[in-house]
Amino acid sequence: METEKYQVLPEEPLRLPKGFLAGGLHCGLKKTERHDLGAIVCEVPAVSAAVYTTNLFQAAPLTVTRDSLSAGEGLRAVIVNSGNANACTGKQGLDDARKMRESFAEALQISAQQVAVSSTGVIGELMPMEKVMSGIERLPAVLNRDGGEDFCQSILTTDLVKKTASVIVTIDGQPVMITGVAKGSGMIHPNMATMLGFITTDAVISEPGLHALLKEMTDATFNMITVDGDTSTNDMVLAMASGQAEHLPLHEHHPDWLAFKQAFAYVAEVLAKAIARDGEGATKLVEVTVSGAPSTEAARAIAKTIMGSSLVKTALFGADANWGRIIACVGRAGVVVATEQVDIRLGEFSVLEKSRPVPFDDEAATEYLKTADTVTIEVDLHDGEYASKAWGCDLTYEYVRINAAYRT
Amino acid sequence: METEKYQVLPEEPLRLPKGFLAGGLHCGLKKTERHDLGAIVCEVPAVSAAVYTTNLFQAAPLTVTRDSLSAGEGLRAVIVNSGNANACTGKQGLDDARKMRESFAEALQISAQQVAVSSTGVIGELMPMEKVMSGIERLPAVLNRDGGEDFCQSILTTDLVKKTASVIVTIDGQPVMITGVAKGSGMIHPNMATMLGFITTDAVISEPGLHALLKEMTDATFNMITVDGDTSTNDMVLAMASGQAEHLPLHEHHPDWLAFKQAFAYVAEVLAKAIARDGEGATKLVEVTVSGAPSTEAARAIAKTIMGSSLVKTALFGADANWGRIIACVGRAGVVVATEQVDIRLGEFSVLEKSRPVPFDDEAATEYLKTADTVTIEVDLHDGEYASKAWGCDLTYEYVRINAAYRT
């Protein structure tokens, strides 16, 4: 095991990398007095990259953000609202997202294409632009170096907890900070679990380098969580690098590249796991590890199939060491693997070896599943050298209650 | 709409096509005194075809059945047990399945490869062969023309109701019967929803013709139902034709081919819908119709994605006319469709037109979702000429309870 070359910072107070300000306020999109509009702003054009939902129906803000990034000027700001997703809102929705971008750019006296826009909340309802515009007017005044916490609050919907991660990694002997903020799967009228992630750093890095890193890390973390298998119209992860740390530009051959990559991966993984743990109705975090796979793609497909199975998820809620449901997922993941040599472990309990059940202490296993804060499922295919992890949660009465509740 | 050319027979008493006998008995695989071993037997070698689960981990009986069918002698019998799936049981399991085949063949004085074997129940436990063998000894004596009902009972696990369908269709002026029996998604220790279907007919048809028809009908019916997205190790649908009806052999150019096909489709669809309606914890049957698709595959992928969505299924349990979750499924089904012209109807309620929400009577829609015995979701993509249906059920507290219950 390699030593980790980064230092994890405390969650509170949330620190921002050099060059960044943040803040949030209540403009009236949420019914209660909670923050619903926030922004991260960079003092200089930040090298920026984003990944988006694969859903064909993409919300208006995603179109606007793509347009801003395509200008290649570097982002100076991202503005985010919660309470309304601005999805399935047609031409008016697109006009509204553009207006949010332009008004915030004007307020900051920067160009419109230096602003990204992100929304989460109700879909199919037009954005109440009067409220939003009044919020945008007030927003610049609340931005500051300690505003990460307020920003954090402003992007939450029915998330039970805020999700942040922050680390310092040493590059060329200089401290470089990476700070991430995310929101997860809260129930939204008319209900959609949307995942948003914002990662800032003061590292010096090129746009292609940042984009490749973000894509690679998203595939291994944010794209490996599942709460219920549904994919939102608004999902987006945005990375911004201010370049204000004092080191030589990062690239694949930089001696500290691996350290930076590990630190970035840590931030992405903490956020992804926090989203999974806070899944609707969840009582526990579940981590599935598939190893011995013939390819990374195979390992990922199987890990996600296990983590997405309602039968596996209800068994975990019921503390049932049900390996039958797990092996059935391995077999239906759409990946060809050797069927005679699969090992399965639940926590410390080996339950299947070479695809055959082995005796285990059922009572102790049940106790483990009942009490563990994080349940681990390990599947070794003995059919290659690749591995992957997926994260999710159990399927509970509370999930059904939350999602079956009448819209009111 | 074409007129249906078949006559639906009453469910009780279940009639068998000419040439078939059936029966069932209790041999001790189930703890209570319910039937757990049954058979369908044909007086002559029946033209036979089967389709199997796509799960990589296939139970031993499937291997044995494939072997029998590959001999091409025509099946004289299928023996089915419930209570033990004989899956993940290794070489011993395969030996046991073979022994079931050979012993039953011996009891009937036919060749082993004229017998198919099918099992459903617990996985990972060896078949209690002493009980099974005593049952096989007694089985021939209980077979008779009215034994369909007993057979039906013998294949159920925790199904709440039996699933049958029977029709008469006229071919060359002669009555031809098609009778189907199925079992669905019952909870089995350690829990797996297995689907089994057995369709018998006295039609005169070739093996390739029967196989092609079974495959086509299974793709449109049994393969279009989803209870929780999991695929069992034991799923199988078997068709047997005794050829004892008096008509010219059926083939694609026979003037009554379409009538036969419709009648066969009816039987398969009734069984598939019965399985969906009896899904674990279900309170209602849900029928999703996707039309205006660029291909059948696209229509099927979208229909199955909608029907498989936990968010859609919980909304239906909660009587929530939540079109947002439906459109999100259309967008993540892995199929490229035009995103600006999607219509969605829930029952009689138009909720989305050209991908935009339209006002509807929310209270009346909720009332419909609450009270309808079968809820229909119609999605028109306006992007082609193909259509497909999928069936399933809602996701309820009871589903979680059934599947989270400790194995005891």
Interface residues (C-beta under 8 A of the other chain):
Chain A: T54 N55 L56 F57 A87 C88 T89 G90 I123 G124 E125 P190 N191 M192 A193 D228 G229 D230 T231 S232 T233 G308 S309 S310 L311 T314 A315 F317 G318 A319 D320 N322 W323 G324 R325 I327 A328 C329 V330 G331 R332 V336 V337 T339 L352 S355 R356 P357 D362 T366 L395 T396 Y397 Y399 V400 R401 N403 A404 A405 Y406 R407
Chain B: T54 N55 L56 F57 A87 C88 T89 G90 I123 G124 E125 P190 N191 M192 A193 D228 G229 D230 T231 S232 T233 G308 S309 S310 L311 T314 A315 F317 G318 A319 D320 N322 W323 G324 R325 I327 A328 C329 V330 G331 R332 V336 V337 T339 L352 S355 R356 P357 D362 T366 L395 T396 Y397 Y399 V400 R401 N403 A404 A405 Y406 R407
